Amino acid sequence: MEFSVHIPFVELLGFELQTFEGGEAQIAFAPRPEHENSFNVVHGGASMTLLDVVMAHAARSVEPAMGCVTIEMKTSFMRAAKGPLLAKGKLLHRTATMAFTEGSIFDASGKLCAHATGTFKFVPRLPVGKTTQGLNTIQTD
């Protein structure tokens, strides 16, 4: 199954969308050595990206024409993730503009490696490079 939106970072990681419907999403991830940390297990950043993407897709599965941006995410790591992984996302509740989700990562033996909850905002999809308002330049120094 193809992702309905072009996300270069997701393509770089090699995520494979398996389910995208009815408030649920599943994504397979076959980590490569460059996705590992110094302990030779999947880097937490790769796992968090997988959780973020699967939860956003669970939210978008009920509103595929809309975009979805992450507002907040909480992640708990239960065990080191190795080998082929499967992420499952579920839409728990939605309002007109917000989605409340959860996601889990399982290893090949079905053991839970990580769990997250996330809040996402539905936004209109715009053509690449277009904005609805001018960008403000602020100083952060």
Backbone hydrogen bonds, N-H to C=O, Kabsch-Sander energy under -0.5 kcal/mol:
donor,donor_aa,acceptor,acceptor_aa,energy
7,I,5,V,-0.7
10,V,7,I,-0.6
11,E,7,I,-2.1
12,L,8,P,-2.4
13,L,9,F,-2.0
14,G,10,V,-1.4
15,F,10,V,-1.6
16,E,28,A,-2.4
18,Q,26,Q,-3.2
19,T,26,Q,-1.6
21,E,24,E,-2.1
22,G,61,S,-0.5
24,E,21,E,-1.6
25,A,89,G,-1.9
26,Q,19,T,-1.7
27,I,87,A,-2.2
28,A,16,E,-2.7
29,F,85,L,-2.5
35,H,32,R,-2.7
36,E,33,P,-1.6
37,N,41,V,-2.6
40,N,37,N,-1.9
42,V,81,A,-2.9
43,H,35,H,-3.1
46,A,43,H,-0.6
47,S,43,H,-2.0
48,M,44,G,-2.8
49,T,45,G,-2.0
50,L,46,A,-2.3
51,L,47,S,-2.4
52,D,48,M,-2.7
53,V,49,T,-2.7
54,V,50,L,-2.4
55,M,51,L,-2.3
56,A,52,D,-2.3
57,H,53,V,-2.2
58,A,54,V,-1.8
59,A,55,M,-2.2
60,R,56,A,-2.8
61,S,57,H,-1.6
62,V,59,A,-1.3
63,E,60,R,-1.5
66,M,63,E,-2.0
67,G,123,V,-3.8
69,V,121,K,-2.5
71,I,119,T,-3.2
72,E,119,T,-1.6
74,K,117,T,-2.5
76,S,115,H,-3.1
78,M,76,S,-0.6
78,M,113,C,-2.8
79,R,113,C,-1.7
82,K,80,A,-0.5
85,L,29,F,-3.1
86,L,106,F,-2.3
87,A,27,I,-3.0
88,K,104,S,-2.7
89,G,25,A,-3.1
90,K,102,E,-2.7
91,L,23,G,-2.9
92,L,90,K,-0.6
92,L,100,F,-3.0
93,H,100,F,-1.6
95,T,98,M,-2.8
99,A,120,F,-2.6
100,F,93,H,-3.2
101,T,99,A,-0.5
101,T,118,G,-2.9
102,E,90,K,-2.0
103,G,116,A,-2.5
104,S,88,K,-2.2
105,I,114,A,-2.6
106,F,86,L,-2.7
107,D,111,K,-2.2
110,G,107,D,-2.1
113,C,105,I,-3.3
114,A,105,I,-1.1
115,H,76,S,-2.5
116,A,103,G,-2.7
117,T,74,K,-1.9
118,G,101,T,-1.9
119,T,72,E,-2.6
120,F,99,A,-2.6
121,K,69,V,-2.7
122,F,97,T,-2.6
123,V,67,G,-2.1
125,R,65,A,-0.6
130,K,127,P,-2.1
138,I,136,N,-0.6
